[in-house]
Amino acid sequence: MSTFQTMLHMQLSLFAIMLIGFFCRKKGMIDNKTRGVLSDLLINIILPCNIAMSFDIEVTDKLLQSAGLVFLAYMGVQTFTWLLSRVAYTKVPEDRQMVLRHGTITSNAGFLGNPITQGVFGNEGLLYASIAMIPVRIFLWSAGLSLYTKTDSKSVVKNLLTHPCVVAVFVGFGIMFLPFELPNFLVRTLNSVGGCTTAVSMMVIGAILADIDLGHIEWGLLGYYSFIRLIAIPAVVLAAMRLLGVHPLVGGVCTLLSGMPAASLTAVLAAKYGQNYAFASQVVFVSTLLSMITIPLMTLFF
């Protein structure tokens, strides 16, 4: 089966799981409290287990060099998205502009990108994706958060170093360099918990999308945003990776992650800080819906 077919079937599967979350939310089986609990469980327990175990592979000089390259490359990607966000929406009203800028700087690379990257590139791809999440979270808690509220360098460092997924990366490096193998029961436990990542993340996204008012979606503006987030950004990243002669796996992971839809946190933070939550929810919904088409097409270029 080709990479495109594999990705298409994976996207259809993810969409089906998302519909389950959507259905559960509509039927009241997932309310706001339950959705919050699932999100906390995913971010604090499930995803960290998944990330940590992605490091349980044989260490080589090439692997370490590639991990360092991913970090530097994705710092470049995030810098590019930050600069792009400053010039792409200058004619948009301020309340929508800050939402669109946040959705350009930060993507759903954690919830959605990790399981997709693992499905396309395997555990090594997931390892690189986990490294790439460090720059994502640096910009999330600095440039991204500053759009909604004032932030300072001390808070940025604290939020970054205490984030469970970043801690999991450090734990993963510890696992990678252990002089002995982890006990079998512990490996089974971490793999079993981490294996829930895809199902839980997609159900949470589905539950979030269930609250969107489809009758008031600004399709023109959101189509423009989605073009930037889902097509223009990964196209530039792919071209840069090939121009620089980056290893295909590293370039593929960076390109795939850069083409993820808006982060659900774009809507969550907008609600928390009293910004345009309704519009932010539309941004998440439309970009996530269109990504079901653009992400499989992206794999044709790997």
ABEGO torsion letter per residue (X at the ends): XBAAAAAAAAAAAAAAAAAAAAAAAAAGABBAAAAAAAAAAAAAAAAAAAAAAAABBBBBAAAAAAAAAAAAAAAAAAAAAAAAAAAAAAABBAAAAAAAAAAAABBAAAAAAAAAAAAAAEAAAAAAAAAAAAAAAAAAABAAAAAABBBBAAAAAAAAAABAAAAAAAAAAAAAABABBBBAAAAAAAAAAAAAAAAAAAAAAAAAAAABBAAABBAAAAAAAAAAAAAAAAAAAAAAAAAAGBBAAAAAAAAAAAABBBBAAAAAAAAAAGBBAAAAAAAAAAAAAAAAAAAAAAAAAX
